[in-house]
């Protein structure tokens, strides 16, 4: 009598090493886990300045608002948020930021971080044009 295909597949699974089955289950479990967060006490702030310093054990990331974004600021930049984290968390954050930026650039184009390459010289030297029909 011929074996059914279902029984043959089940036997193949049973013969697979337990470690292989366990790692497959862990991979599936990791994809399905959703961490719940409570952001009711989160404070949102805009930043256009970031400084990273640190020690061999941790990174210190300062955020602030530079009111003079062009050229060298003549006044101190007020730091409004300081994040102190370990290198493991920083690496996970780096990975998450890289993925987010790649998705953004795939949708909207490459982000040019050098503002001098984004500014069109002719737009800076010409006076504003009145709206058509005025």
Buried (B, 14 or more C-beta within 10 A) or exposed (E): EEEEEEEEEEEEEEEEEEEEEEEEEEEEEEEEEEEEEEEEEEEEEEEEBEEEEBEEEEBEBBBBBBEEEEEEEEEEBEBBEEBEBEEEEBEEBEEEEEEEEEEEEEEEEEEEEEEEEEEEEEEEEEEEEEEEEE
